Amino acid sequence: MAGPAWLEPLFPDLAPPFVHGMTNVRGPYLKSDPDAAVHAAAVAEVGAAAGLVAIAWSRQVHGGTVKRVEAPGCAGEADALWTDRTGLAVMGRSADCPIVLLAGRNAADAPLWGMAHASWRSTASDITGHLLEAMIDGGLDPATTVAIVAPSAGPCCYEVGDEVREAFVAGLGAGAARFFSEARGKWILDLWAANSDALRRRGLAPDRVHCDGRCTICGDEFPSYRRDGAKSGRFGVFVGA
């Protein structure tokens, strides 16, 4: 994908008509109020660089709500968006939380695509699994679907407390304990594995679930709240067709 240095490709094996990518620390300022004009302008700058004419985003609240979108702009409170409307992309913003992108086709070979903002709270609410289920209900064929977990806090660095592990077990069942390991006297949470598992359990083949593998905390390519605190920005991850 040609464009400015702050715009990077994702889905290296995903063919057109899909358009996809993410910004980095040098990208437009995406931390502002999602309903504000300055936020819309920053999203439009990303869209112009990526060749997208319209983008939908949401007010991310670390929950489990999935919305189908038909128009650009802020879609209200939700942590996952999807669509099949040609020309409309969906975008999530992050400063450590995984953004999970899905793209595939229905029985008529028409494309569908979506994104989930998979913070630990949203992951404990099974946001990625709910997104895939909603898209399947909308006609998506899992056999055609590719998924990627974008850069985020990785299992090398993401230290959490007992309350996070308890929330995972309460929300996802006792098996969710396997996403935690102990190091440095802390629980270490593997959000990459948790979200990849949610997709595989719903029928995506392991070789169609990809993880970028870059940690936002110990790297310096993407904004990180854990690393930089309140001064951190946000990076955007998008997919459209």
MDAnalysis code that builds the backbone (N, CA, C; Angstrom):
import MDAnalysis as mda
import numpy as np

u = mda.Universe.empty(723, n_residues=241, atom_resindex=np.repeat(np.arange(241), 3), trajectory=True)
u.add_TopologyAttr("name", ["N", "CA", "C"] * 241)
u.add_TopologyAttr("resid", np.arange(1, 242))
u.add_TopologyAttr("resname", ["MET", "ALA", "GLY", "PRO", "ALA", "TRP", "LEU", "GLU", "PRO", "LEU", "PHE", "PRO", "ASP", "LEU", "ALA", "PRO", "PRO", "PHE", "VAL", "HIS", "GLY", "MET", "THR", "ASN", "VAL", "ARG", "GLY", "PRO", "TYR", "LEU", "LYS", "SER", "ASP", "PRO", "ASP", "ALA", "ALA", "VAL", "HIS", "ALA", "ALA", "ALA", "VAL", "ALA", "GLU", "VAL", "GLY", "ALA", "ALA", "ALA", "GLY", "LEU", "VAL", "ALA", "ILE", "ALA", "TRP", "SER", "ARG", "GLN", "VAL", "HIS", "GLY", "GLY", "THR", "VAL", "LYS", "ARG", "VAL", "GLU", "ALA", "PRO", "GLY", "CYS", "ALA", "GLY", "GLU", "ALA", "ASP", "ALA", "LEU", "TRP", "THR", "ASP", "ARG", "THR", "GLY", "LEU", "ALA", "VAL", "MET", "GLY", "ARG", "SER", "ALA", "ASP", "CYS", "PRO", "ILE", "VAL", "LEU", "LEU", "ALA", "GLY", "ARG", "ASN", "ALA", "ALA", "ASP", "ALA", "PRO", "LEU", "TRP", "GLY", "MET", "ALA", "HIS", "ALA", "SER", "TRP", "ARG", "SER", "THR", "ALA", "SER", "ASP", "ILE", "THR", "GLY", "HIS", "LEU", "LEU", "GLU", "ALA", "MET", "ILE", "ASP", "GLY", "GLY", "LEU", "ASP", "PRO", "ALA", "THR", "THR", "VAL", "ALA", "ILE", "VAL", "ALA", "PRO", "SER", "ALA", "GLY", "PRO", "CYS", "CYS", "TYR", "GLU", "VAL", "GLY", "ASP", "GLU", "VAL", "ARG", "GLU", "ALA", "PHE", "VAL", "ALA", "GLY", "LEU", "GLY", "ALA", "GLY", "ALA", "ALA", "ARG", "PHE", "PHE", "SER", "GLU", "ALA", "ARG", "GLY", "LYS", "TRP", "ILE", "LEU", "ASP", "LEU", "TRP", "ALA", "ALA", "ASN", "SER", "ASP", "ALA", "LEU", "ARG", "ARG", "ARG", "GLY", "LEU", "ALA", "PRO", "ASP", "ARG", "VAL", "HIS", "CYS", "ASP", "GLY", "ARG", "CYS", "THR", "ILE", "CYS", "GLY", "ASP", "GLU", "PHE", "PRO", "SER", "TYR", "ARG", "ARG", "ASP", "GLY", "ALA", "LYS", "SER", "GLY", "ARG", "PHE", "GLY", "VAL", "PHE", "VAL", "GLY", "ALA"])
u.atoms.positions = np.array([
    [0.851, -1.199, 0.000],
    [0.000, 0.000, 0.000],
    [0.877, 1.236, 0.000],
    [0.870, 2.013, -1.097],
    [1.632, 3.243, -1.165],
    [0.965, 4.303, -0.308],
    [1.772, 5.186, 0.259],
    [1.217, 6.239, 1.091],
    [2.257, 6.801, 2.017],
    [1.847, 7.621, 2.978],
    [2.795, 8.241, 3.899],
    [3.446, 7.212, 4.817],
    [4.561, 7.609, 5.453],
    [5.312, 6.696, 6.312],
    [4.535, 6.290, 7.548],
    [3.499, 7.037, 7.893],
    [2.708, 6.701, 9.094],
    [1.593, 5.697, 8.812],
    [1.512, 5.225, 7.589],
    [0.464, 4.277, 7.218],
    [1.106, 2.950, 6.824],
    [0.673, 1.849, 7.483],
    [1.263, 0.540, 7.242],
    [0.196, -0.457, 6.789],
    [0.577, -1.433, 5.972],
    [-0.390, -2.447, 5.539],
    [-0.593, -3.525, 6.582],
    [-1.736, -4.203, 6.487],
    [-2.032, -5.428, 7.226],
    [-2.550, -6.448, 6.209],
    [-2.909, -7.634, 6.675],
    [-3.461, -8.672, 5.789],
    [-2.590, -8.887, 4.546],
    [-1.351, -9.318, 4.687],
    [-0.501, -9.448, 3.503],
    [-1.021, -10.445, 2.471],
    [-1.902, -11.370, 2.903],
    [-2.411, -12.363, 1.950],
    [-3.869, -12.130, 1.580],
    [-4.390, -10.946, 1.869],
    [-5.786, -10.652, 1.568],
    [-5.877, -9.866, 0.274],
    [-6.543, -10.449, -0.725],
    [-6.588, -9.860, -2.054],
    [-7.634, -8.757, -2.138],
    [-7.540, -7.876, -3.142],
    [-8.598, -6.913, -3.410],
    [-9.924, -7.661, -3.579],
    [-11.072, -7.025, -3.257],
    [-11.250, -5.578, -3.147],
    [-10.973, -4.994, -1.771],
    [-10.439, -5.779, -0.833],
    [-10.259, -5.265, 0.521],
    [-9.126, -4.233, 0.590],
    [-9.371, -3.205, 1.367],
    [-8.391, -2.162, 1.662],
    [-8.197, -2.182, 3.171],
    [-6.964, -2.178, 3.652],
    [-6.718, -2.419, 5.064],
    [-5.395, -1.802, 5.471],
    [-5.247, -1.530, 6.744],
    [-3.990, -0.969, 7.216],
    [-4.121, -0.384, 8.600],
    [-3.052, 0.292, 9.027],
    [-3.026, 0.899, 10.359],
    [-2.067, 2.074, 10.352],
    [-2.300, 2.995, 11.246],
    [-1.391, 4.114, 11.438],
    [-0.380, 3.746, 12.519],
    [0.626, 4.604, 12.697],
    [1.603, 4.394, 13.764],
    [1.769, 5.676, 14.564],
    [2.861, 5.790, 15.327],
    [2.999, 6.944, 16.226],
    [3.061, 8.267, 15.482],
    [3.366, 8.238, 14.199],
    [3.477, 9.484, 13.433],
    [2.172, 9.849, 12.726],
    [1.130, 9.042, 12.914],
    [-0.122, 9.268, 12.212],
    [-0.969, 10.380, 12.796],
    [-2.105, 10.674, 12.172],
    [-3.021, 11.715, 12.651],
    [-3.475, 11.453, 14.085],
    [-3.828, 12.528, 14.783],
    [-4.221, 12.454, 16.194],
    [-5.627, 11.878, 16.308],
    [-5.721, 10.652, 16.859],
    [-6.997, 9.942, 16.936],
    [-7.491, 9.777, 18.370],
    [-6.955, 10.561, 19.288],
    [-7.321, 10.427, 20.693],
    [-8.508, 11.297, 21.075],
    [-8.897, 12.205, 20.220],
    [-9.941, 13.172, 20.556],
    [-11.315, 12.512, 20.679],
    [-12.282, 13.273, 21.188],
    [-13.656, 12.812, 21.347],
    [-14.170, 12.261, 20.018],
    [-14.657, 11.006, 20.002],
    [-15.115, 10.417, 18.733],
    [-16.232, 11.189, 18.054],
    [-16.961, 12.028, 18.807],
    [-18.037, 12.811, 18.213],
    [-17.576, 14.179, 17.721],
    [-16.309, 14.521, 17.969],
    [-15.821, 15.860, 17.654],
    [-15.422, 15.987, 16.187],
    [-15.530, 17.218, 15.674],
    [-15.159, 17.480, 14.282],
    [-13.678, 17.211, 14.049],
    [-12.835, 17.480, 15.053],
    [-11.396, 17.263, 14.889],
    [-11.093, 15.767, 14.733],
    [-11.894, 14.937, 15.383],
    [-11.706, 13.495, 15.239],
    [-12.106, 13.054, 13.827],
    [-13.229, 13.552, 13.356],
    [-13.669, 13.224, 11.999],
    [-12.632, 13.658, 10.973],
    [-11.993, 14.808, 11.218],
    [-10.972, 15.290, 10.296],
    [-9.752, 14.377, 10.297],
    [-9.362, 13.881, 11.478],
    [-8.226, 12.966, 11.557],
    [-8.529, 11.653, 10.846],
    [-9.746, 11.139, 11.036],
    [-10.152, 9.912, 10.343],
    [-10.163, 10.134, 8.829],
    [-10.635, 11.293, 8.410],
    [-10.676, 11.606, 6.976],
    [-9.268, 11.661, 6.393],
    [-8.301, 12.135, 7.182],
    [-6.917, 12.164, 6.711],
    [-6.388, 10.749, 6.488],
    [-6.730, 9.847, 7.402],
    [-6.349, 8.446, 7.227],
    [-7.006, 7.881, 5.965],
    [-8.299, 8.157, 5.815],
    [-9.019, 7.659, 4.653],
    [-8.435, 8.158, 3.350],
    [-8.091, 9.440, 3.299],
    [-7.526, 10.002, 2.075],
    [-6.201, 9.333, 1.731],
    [-5.381, 9.069, 2.740],
    [-4.087, 8.432, 2.499],
    [-4.249, 6.991, 2.027],
    [-5.300, 6.320, 2.517],
    [-5.518, 4.915, 2.179],
    [-6.389, 4.725, 0.943],
    [-6.931, 5.807, 0.393],
    [-7.803, 5.697, -0.763],
    [-9.217, 5.281, -0.411],
    [-9.653, 5.591, 0.810],
    [-10.997, 5.255, 1.270],
    [-11.882, 6.495, 1.225],
    [-13.110, 6.328, 0.772],
    [-13.999, 7.479, 0.659],
    [-14.872, 7.669, 1.888],
    [-15.020, 6.635, 2.723],
    [-15.912, 6.732, 3.884],
    [-15.456, 5.755, 4.955],
    [-15.479, 6.198, 6.219],
    [-15.076, 5.358, 7.343],
    [-16.082, 5.533, 8.479],
    [-16.444, 4.418, 9.103],
    [-17.268, 4.434, 10.320],
    [-16.396, 4.040, 11.505],
    [-16.662, 4.659, 12.641],
    [-15.969, 4.325, 13.880],
    [-16.978, 4.373, 15.011],
    [-16.538, 4.120, 16.224],
    [-17.470, 4.085, 17.341],
    [-16.866, 4.755, 18.566],
    [-17.725, 4.960, 19.544],
    [-17.264, 5.367, 20.874],
    [-16.971, 4.074, 21.627],
    [-15.712, 3.733, 21.746],
    [-15.286, 2.459, 22.322],
    [-15.395, 2.518, 23.852],
    [-16.137, 1.575, 24.428],
    [-16.436, 1.625, 25.864],
    [-16.013, 0.358, 26.598],
    [-15.191, -0.479, 25.964],
    [-14.671, -1.700, 26.598],
    [-15.801, -2.662, 26.981],
    [-16.760, -2.803, 26.073],
    [-17.892, -3.691, 26.319],
    [-17.977, -4.790, 25.286],
    [-19.190, -5.344, 25.124],
    [-19.388, -6.459, 24.223],
    [-20.353, -6.192, 23.092],
    [-20.659, -4.918, 22.816],
    [-21.660, -4.576, 21.804],
    [-21.081, -4.591, 20.400],
    [-21.797, -5.252, 19.484],
    [-21.450, -5.314, 18.065],
    [-22.529, -4.584, 17.279],
    [-22.128, -3.740, 16.322],
    [-23.092, -3.022, 15.491],
    [-22.778, -3.217, 14.017],
    [-23.832, -3.391, 13.241],
    [-23.705, -3.323, 11.782],
    [-23.857, -1.868, 11.376],
    [-22.969, -1.372, 10.533],
    [-23.013, 0.037, 10.142],
    [-23.317, 0.154, 8.656],
    [-24.025, 1.218, 8.316],
    [-24.410, 1.479, 6.934],
    [-23.965, 2.856, 6.467],
    [-23.421, 3.673, 7.388],
    [-23.064, 5.047, 7.049],
    [-21.763, 5.430, 7.743],
    [-21.020, 6.372, 7.167],
    [-19.782, 6.808, 7.800],
    [-20.046, 7.663, 9.034],
    [-18.987, 7.890, 9.818],
    [-19.088, 8.701, 11.020],
    [-19.142, 7.851, 12.265],
    [-19.396, 8.512, 13.401],
    [-19.432, 7.816, 14.682],
    [-20.745, 7.064, 14.828],
    [-20.648, 5.760, 15.098],
    [-21.825, 4.895, 15.186],
    [-22.344, 4.756, 16.607],
    [-21.864, 5.588, 17.535],
    [-22.289, 5.498, 18.917],
    [-21.449, 4.505, 19.694],
    [-21.958, 4.057, 20.840],
    [-21.193, 3.172, 21.711],
    [-21.196, 1.740, 21.172],
    [-20.023, 1.219, 20.946],
    [-19.856, -0.170, 20.488],
    [-18.368, -0.468, 20.463],
    [-18.022, -1.740, 20.616],
    [-16.623, -2.133, 20.513],
    [-16.366, -3.059, 19.337],
    [-17.361, -3.246, 18.481],
    [-17.155, -3.966, 17.225],
    [-18.136, -3.436, 16.193],
    [-17.638, -3.279, 14.973],
    [-18.444, -2.801, 13.858],
    [-18.217, -3.717, 12.659],
    [-19.262, -3.902, 11.855],
    [-19.080, -4.628, 10.604],
    [-20.053, -4.104, 9.563],
    [-19.756, -4.414, 8.305],
    [-20.615, -3.951, 7.224],
    [-20.360, -4.774, 5.968],
    [-21.258, -4.633, 5.008],
    [-21.045, -5.163, 3.667],
    [-21.307, -4.067, 2.635],
    [-21.299, -2.821, 3.104],
    [-21.589, -1.702, 2.215],
    [-20.326, -1.293, 1.470],
    [-20.341, -1.457, 0.155],
    [-19.181, -1.136, -0.665],
    [-18.763, 0.311, -0.466],
    [-17.469, 0.522, -0.270],
    [-16.932, 1.862, -0.098],
    [-16.854, 2.331, 1.332],
    [-17.428, 1.580, 2.265],
    [-17.432, 1.986, 3.663],
    [-16.444, 1.128, 4.449],
    [-15.477, 1.768, 5.060],
    [-14.518, 1.074, 5.923],
    [-14.940, 1.218, 7.377],
    [-14.414, 0.344, 8.232],
    [-14.593, 0.463, 9.678],
    [-13.220, 0.591, 10.314],
    [-13.150, 1.388, 11.389],
    [-11.877, 1.649, 12.043],
    [-12.005, 1.527, 13.554],
    [-10.996, 0.920, 14.179],
    [-10.848, 0.929, 15.629],
    [-9.614, 1.716, 16.000],
    [-9.588, 2.248, 17.217],
    [-8.417, 2.998, 17.696],
    [-7.894, 2.338, 18.956],
    [-6.578, 2.437, 19.160],
    [-5.960, 1.719, 20.268],
    [-4.716, 2.424, 20.776],
    [-4.386, 2.129, 22.032],
    [-3.093, 2.503, 22.598],
    [-2.590, 1.357, 23.462],
    [-2.907, 0.136, 23.135],
    [-2.460, -1.126, 23.740],
    [-3.463, -2.248, 23.494],
    [-4.746, -1.929, 23.341],
    [-5.762, -2.966, 23.144],
    [-5.656, -3.552, 21.741],
    [-5.814, -4.873, 21.588],
    [-5.829, -5.433, 20.241],
    [-7.026, -4.925, 19.435],
    [-6.779, -4.588, 18.190],
    [-7.851, -4.406, 17.222],
    [-7.827, -5.641, 16.326],
    [-8.958, -6.334, 16.243],
    [-9.052, -7.557, 15.445],
    [-9.870, -7.245, 14.200],
    [-9.307, -7.531, 13.037],
    [-9.993, -7.312, 11.774],
    [-10.432, -8.642, 11.179],
    [-11.621, -8.646, 10.577],
    [-12.156, -9.814, 9.873],
    [-12.570, -9.393, 8.472],
    [-12.315, -10.259, 7.505],
    [-12.755, -9.991, 6.132],
    [-13.002, -11.313, 5.427],
    [-14.124, -11.403, 4.732],
    [-14.466, -12.626, 4.014],
    [-15.598, -12.382, 3.037],
    [-16.271, -13.456, 2.634],
    [-17.307, -13.357, 1.604],
    [-18.523, -14.190, 1.983],
    [-19.642, -13.863, 1.359],
    [-20.859, -14.645, 1.575],
    [-21.053, -15.649, 0.436],
    [-22.178, -16.344, 0.426],
    [-22.419, -17.393, -0.566],
    [-22.473, -16.857, -1.991],
    [-22.797, -15.571, -2.129],
    [-22.835, -14.950, -3.450],
    [-21.503, -14.319, -3.833],
    [-20.450, -14.568, -3.025],
    [-19.094, -14.063, -3.248],
    [-18.982, -12.563, -3.020],
    [-19.946, -11.974, -2.311],
    [-19.860, -10.559, -1.966],
    [-19.082, -10.396, -0.660],
    [-18.274, -9.345, -0.541],
    [-17.423, -9.193, 0.634],
    [-18.165, -8.645, 1.851],
    [-17.677, -9.050, 3.037],
    [-18.093, -8.509, 4.330],
    [-16.816, -8.272, 5.133],
    [-16.847, -7.280, 6.022],
    [-15.643, -6.973, 6.787],
    [-16.035, -6.319, 8.112],
    [-15.146, -6.415, 9.099],
    [-15.464, -5.865, 10.413],
    [-14.230, -5.714, 11.281],
    [-14.414, -5.063, 12.424],
    [-13.329, -4.868, 13.377],
    [-13.873, -4.979, 14.786],
    [-13.025, -5.462, 15.707],
    [-13.345, -5.499, 17.132],
    [-12.235, -4.820, 17.916],
    [-12.631, -3.966, 18.853],
    [-11.700, -3.350, 19.810],
    [-11.676, -4.271, 21.019],
    [-10.625, -5.123, 21.086],
    [-10.611, -6.223, 22.039],
    [-9.764, -5.896, 23.271],
    [-10.168, -4.887, 24.015],
    [-9.534, -4.607, 25.305],
    [-9.725, -5.812, 26.223],
    [-9.074, -5.821, 27.385],
    [-9.255, -6.999, 28.243],
    [-10.707, -7.139, 28.671],
    [-11.376, -6.035, 28.937],
    [-12.783, -6.122, 29.336],
    [-13.644, -6.624, 28.173],
    [-13.374, -6.101, 26.973],
    [-14.138, -6.564, 25.814],
    [-13.828, -8.023, 25.493],
    [-12.577, -8.420, 25.655],
    [-12.220, -9.816, 25.404],
    [-12.908, -10.731, 26.412],
    [-12.963, -10.304, 27.675],
    [-13.675, -11.089, 28.688],
    [-15.166, -11.180, 28.373],
    [-15.684, -10.213, 27.592],
    [-17.076, -10.252, 27.141],
    [-17.228, -10.955, 25.797],
    [-16.128, -11.516, 25.277],
    [-16.123, -12.294, 24.027],
    [-16.477, -11.438, 22.824],
    [-15.939, -10.225, 22.768],
    [-16.279, -9.301, 21.699],
    [-15.914, -9.846, 20.319],
    [-14.752, -10.491, 20.193],
    [-14.327, -10.985, 18.888],
    [-15.205, -12.139, 18.423],
    [-15.551, -13.027, 19.345],
    [-16.467, -14.109, 19.002],
    [-17.836, -13.590, 18.605],
    [-18.331, -12.585, 19.330],
    [-19.640, -12.007, 18.994],
    [-19.618, -11.336, 17.626],
    [-18.496, -10.677, 17.288],
    [-18.391, -10.056, 15.969],
    [-18.478, -11.115, 14.880],
    [-17.709, -12.178, 15.024],
    [-17.753, -13.233, 14.007],
    [-19.144, -13.836, 13.904],
    [-19.799, -14.077, 15.026],
    [-21.158, -14.630, 14.998],
    [-22.118, -13.690, 14.268],
    [-22.008, -12.381, 14.546],
    [-22.891, -11.419, 13.892],
    [-22.666, -11.407, 12.386],
    [-21.410, -11.506, 11.976],
    [-21.110, -11.500, 10.549],
    [-21.578, -12.797, 9.884],
    [-21.455, -13.918, 10.584],
    [-21.970, -15.185, 10.043],
    [-23.485, -15.109, 9.897],
    [-24.165, -14.521, 10.899],
    [-25.613, -14.325, 10.802],
    [-25.963, -13.435, 9.607],
    [-25.036, -12.528, 9.248],
    [-25.240, -11.646, 8.107],
    [-24.824, -12.258, 6.784],
    [-24.413, -13.525, 6.798],
    [-24.103, -14.227, 5.557],
    [-22.654, -14.624, 5.370],
    [-21.755, -14.206, 6.248],
    [-20.332, -14.518, 6.094],
    [-20.080, -16.020, 6.110],
    [-19.268, -16.484, 5.185],
    [-18.829, -17.878, 5.158],
    [-17.484, -17.955, 5.876],
    [-17.404, -18.625, 7.035],
    [-16.135, -18.684, 7.767],
    [-14.982, -19.270, 6.954],
    [-15.289, -20.150, 6.012],
    [-14.239, -20.775, 5.213],
    [-13.508, -19.776, 4.335],
    [-14.141, -18.616, 4.057],
    [-13.519, -17.587, 3.220],
    [-12.850, -16.495, 4.044],
    [-12.948, -16.573, 5.345],
    [-12.618, -15.446, 6.213],
    [-11.164, -15.463, 6.666],
    [-10.556, -14.292, 6.632],
    [-9.218, -14.074, 7.170],
    [-9.338, -13.124, 8.354],
    [-8.562, -13.387, 9.400],
    [-8.556, -12.531, 10.589],
    [-7.131, -12.162, 10.950],
    [-6.969, -10.984, 11.527],
    [-5.658, -10.603, 12.046],
    [-5.831, -9.833, 13.340],
    [-4.956, -10.123, 14.288],
    [-4.868, -9.382, 15.539],
    [-3.746, -8.366, 15.360],
    [-4.088, -7.094, 15.384],
    [-3.123, -6.024, 15.151],
    [-2.179, -5.865, 16.351],
    [-1.121, -5.082, 16.206],
    [-0.208, -4.854, 17.332],
    [-0.951, -4.383, 18.581],
    [-0.479, -4.847, 19.730],
    [-1.111, -4.485, 21.009],
    [-0.185, -4.886, 22.139],
    [-0.633, -4.678, 23.366],
    [0.104, -5.173, 24.527],
    [0.273, -6.678, 24.394],
    [1.512, -7.136, 24.415],
    [1.784, -8.537, 24.138],
    [1.991, -9.379, 25.375],
    [2.059, -10.687, 25.193],
    [2.251, -11.607, 26.319],
    [3.641, -11.505, 26.937],
    [4.501, -10.710, 26.342],
    [5.804, -10.426, 26.935],
    [5.706, -9.397, 28.060],
    [4.697, -8.528, 28.009],
    [4.681, -7.336, 28.858],
    [3.379, -7.066, 29.604],
    [2.263, -7.682, 29.203],
    [0.963, -7.213, 29.685],
    [0.647, -7.773, 31.067],
    [1.078, -7.073, 32.104],
    [0.853, -7.472, 33.488],
    [-0.526, -7.010, 33.953],
    [-1.263, -7.916, 34.606],
    [-2.612, -7.602, 35.096],
    [-2.785, -8.168, 36.502],
    [-3.869, -7.757, 37.151],
    [-4.143, -8.197, 38.512],
    [-5.109, -9.357, 38.578],
    [-5.352, -9.813, 39.805],
    [-6.263, -10.939, 40.028],
    [-7.656, -10.663, 39.485],
    [-8.077, -9.385, 39.540],
    [-9.439, -9.069, 39.113],
    [-9.640, -9.323, 37.621],
    [-8.572, -9.169, 36.831],
    [-8.672, -9.427, 35.398],
    [-8.831, -10.925, 35.143],
    [-8.012, -11.722, 35.809],
    [-8.122, -13.176, 35.647],
    [-9.501, -13.658, 36.097],
    [-9.998, -13.117, 37.192],
    [-11.320, -13.512, 37.691],
    [-12.404, -13.127, 36.692],
    [-12.274, -11.950, 36.055],
    [-13.261, -11.515, 35.063],
    [-13.246, -12.416, 33.840],
    [-12.081, -12.859, 33.425],
    [-11.993, -13.768, 32.278],
    [-12.674, -15.096, 32.584],
    [-12.385, -15.649, 33.743],
    [-12.983, -16.932, 34.107],
    [-14.493, -16.796, 34.244],
    [-14.947, -15.671, 34.829],
    [-16.383, -15.442, 34.978],
    [-17.065, -15.274, 33.626],
    [-16.398, -14.592, 32.692],
    [-17.024, -14.309, 31.411],
    [-16.885, -15.404, 30.383],
    [-15.760, -16.137, 30.415],
    [-15.458, -17.099, 29.361],
    [-15.388, -18.538, 29.844],
    [-15.439, -18.739, 31.155],
    [-15.361, -20.091, 31.693],
    [-13.983, -20.412, 32.236],
    [-13.905, -21.504, 32.954],
    [-12.662, -21.874, 33.631],
    [-11.499, -22.039, 32.662],
    [-11.781, -22.419, 31.420],
    [-10.723, -22.608, 30.438],
    [-9.958, -21.341, 30.113],
    [-10.536, -20.171, 30.421],
    [-9.860, -18.908, 30.124],
    [-8.616, -18.706, 30.969],
    [-8.456, -19.494, 32.028],
    [-7.261, -19.379, 32.862],
    [-5.997, -19.696, 32.070],
    [-6.136, -20.423, 30.969],
    [-4.947, -20.788, 30.195],
    [-4.327, -19.608, 29.465],
    [-5.018, -18.485, 29.408],
    [-4.466, -17.303, 28.754],
    [-3.580, -16.487, 29.698],
    [-3.410, -16.968, 30.918],
    [-2.602, -16.269, 31.920],
    [-1.399, -17.120, 32.300],
    [-0.267, -16.466, 32.485],
    [0.920, -17.106, 33.029],
    [1.448, -16.213, 34.147],
    [2.363, -16.723, 34.932],
    [2.936, -15.955, 36.031],
    [4.382, -15.592, 35.722],
    [4.725, -14.335, 35.957],
    [6.097, -13.857, 35.790],
    [6.264, -12.592, 36.610],
    [7.410, -12.465, 37.194],
    [7.742, -11.266, 37.976],
    [6.734, -11.004, 39.085],
    [6.117, -12.079, 39.590],
    [5.130, -11.943, 40.651],
    [3.801, -11.385, 40.188],
    [3.554, -11.381, 38.875],
    [2.320, -10.835, 38.296],
    [1.687, -11.869, 37.366],
    [0.399, -11.674, 37.108],
    [-0.242, -12.405, 36.022],
    [0.109, -11.712, 34.713],
    [0.433, -12.490, 33.697],
    [0.681, -11.976, 32.355],
    [-0.440, -12.495, 31.457],
    [-1.161, -11.590, 30.824],
    [-2.310, -11.948, 29.997],
    [-1.923, -11.963, 28.524],
    [-2.294, -13.018, 27.830],
    [-2.052, -13.150, 26.390],
    [-3.356, -12.870, 25.642],
    [-3.572, -11.601, 25.320],
    [-4.777, -11.215, 24.588],
    [-4.750, -11.721, 23.153],
    [-3.561, -11.912, 22.601],
    [-3.469, -12.442, 21.241],
    [-4.060, -13.846, 21.196],
    [-3.652, -14.680, 22.146],
    [-4.144, -16.056, 22.177],
    [-5.633, -16.105, 22.481],
    [-6.095, -15.261, 23.402],
    [-7.506, -15.283, 23.789],
    [-8.411, -14.941, 22.609],
    [-8.039, -13.922, 21.831],
    [-8.884, -13.528, 20.708],
    [-8.749, -14.478, 19.524],
    [-7.557, -15.015, 19.309],
    [-7.388, -16.017, 18.260],
    [-8.209, -17.257, 18.577],
    [-8.226, -17.654, 19.847],
    [-8.991, -18.816, 20.261],
    [-10.486, -18.607, 20.039],
    [-10.979, -17.400, 20.314],
    [-12.404, -17.111, 20.116],
    [-12.808, -17.324, 18.660],
    [-11.917, -16.992, 17.736],
    [-12.212, -17.168, 16.311],
    [-12.125, -18.634, 15.891],
    [-11.111, -19.317, 16.351],
    [-10.953, -20.724, 15.973],
    [-12.092, -21.573, 16.513],
    [-12.567, -21.250, 17.720],
    [-13.669, -22.031, 18.297],
    [-14.946, -21.872, 17.503],
    [-15.033, -20.831, 16.698],
    [-16.232, -20.593, 15.896],
    [-16.026, -20.950, 14.428],
    [-14.998, -21.702, 14.146],
    [-14.887, -22.275, 12.814],
    [-13.814, -21.742, 11.909],
    [-13.055, -20.706, 12.326],
    [-11.979, -20.240, 11.469],
    [-10.796, -21.197, 11.574],
    [-10.264, -21.582, 10.429],
    [-9.106, -22.474, 10.407],
    [-7.900, -21.762, 11.017],
    [-7.066, -22.477, 11.749],
    [-5.894, -21.844, 12.376],
    [-5.021, -21.067, 11.405],
    [-4.889, -21.542, 10.162],
    [-4.014, -20.855, 9.216],
    [-4.657, -19.612, 8.613],
    [-5.894, -19.309, 9.017],
    [-6.558, -18.084, 8.556],
    [-6.674, -17.050, 9.671],
    [-6.091, -17.350, 10.835],
    [-6.064, -16.414, 11.963],
    [-4.619, -15.990, 12.170],
    [-4.337, -14.720, 11.900],
    [-2.976, -14.202, 11.941],
    [-2.806, -13.223, 13.093],
    [-1.617, -13.168, 13.637],
    [-1.292, -12.214, 14.692],
    [-0.066, -11.425, 14.259],
    [-0.165, -10.108, 14.269],
    [0.966, -9.270, 13.870],
    [2.189, -9.544, 14.737],
    [1.974, -9.691, 16.052],
    [3.046, -10.098, 16.938],
    [3.923, -8.992, 17.492],
    [3.622, -7.747, 17.183],
    [4.407, -6.653, 17.755],
    [3.733, -6.129, 19.018],
    [4.508, -5.979, 20.066],
    [3.999, -5.481, 21.342],
    [4.109, -3.962, 21.388],
    [3.018, -3.310, 21.717],
    [3.027, -1.852, 21.786],
    [3.767, -1.329, 23.016],
    [3.882, -2.158, 24.060],
    [4.510, -1.688, 25.297],
    [6.025, -1.640, 25.170],
    [6.627, -2.725, 24.701],
    [8.092, -2.754, 24.629],
    [8.619, -2.261, 23.285],
    [7.743, -2.056, 22.314],
    [8.150, -1.449, 21.055],
    [7.950, 0.059, 21.110],
    [8.286, 0.731, 20.027],
    [8.091, 2.188, 19.987],
    [7.413, 2.639, 18.696],
    [6.835, 1.691, 17.955],
    [6.216, 2.026, 16.673],
    [4.787, 2.525, 16.806],
    [4.130, 2.178, 17.929],
    [2.717, 2.493, 18.102],
    [2.485, 3.124, 19.469],
    [1.445, 3.958, 19.603],
    [1.129, 4.530, 20.906],
    [0.847, 3.450, 21.943],
    [1.275, 3.695, 23.175],
    [1.045, 2.746, 24.271],
    [0.723, 3.513, 25.542],
    [-0.451, 3.276, 26.077],
    [-0.817, 3.894, 27.356],
    [0.031, 3.329, 28.486],
    [0.282, 2.009, 28.464],
    [1.096, 1.396, 29.506],
    [2.516, 1.981, 29.511],
    [3.034, 2.291, 28.358],
    [4.397, 2.804, 28.255],
    [4.470, 4.303, 28.533],
    [3.532, 5.069, 27.999],
    [3.640, 6.524, 27.995],
    [2.615, 7.240, 28.850],
    [1.641, 6.512, 29.410],
    [0.647, 7.141, 30.262],
    [-0.292, 8.040, 29.487],
    [-0.777, 9.085, 30.170],
    [-1.811, 9.950, 29.595],
    [-1.362, 10.686, 28.343],
    [-0.066, 10.813, 28.149],
    [0.417, 11.545, 26.967],
    [0.364, 10.707, 25.692],
    [0.057, 9.425, 25.813],
    [0.037, 8.571, 24.626],
    [-1.106, 8.964, 23.700],
    [-0.880, 8.812, 22.411],
    [-1.935, 9.037, 21.429],
    [-2.723, 7.767, 21.178],
    [-3.288, 7.642, 20.009],
    [-3.996, 6.440, 19.575],
    [-3.596, 6.147, 18.130],
    [-3.563, 4.861, 17.782],
    [-3.368, 4.530, 16.377],
    [-4.633, 3.878, 15.848],
    [-4.856, 4.014, 14.561],
    [-6.065, 3.494, 13.946],
    [-5.785, 2.253, 13.115],
    [-6.729, 1.304, 13.143],
    [-6.637, 0.080, 12.360],
    [-7.953, -0.049, 11.583],
    [-7.878, -0.259, 10.263],
    [-9.091, -0.190, 9.454],
    [-9.129, -1.278, 8.398],
    [-10.344, -1.572, 7.967],
    [-10.560, -2.465, 6.828],
    [-11.820, -1.997, 6.103],
    [-11.770, -2.042, 4.784],
    [-12.921, -1.694, 3.968],
    [-12.880, -2.475, 2.666],
    [-13.786, -2.163, 1.784],
    [-13.807, -2.802, 0.459],
    [-14.464, -1.865, -0.532],
])
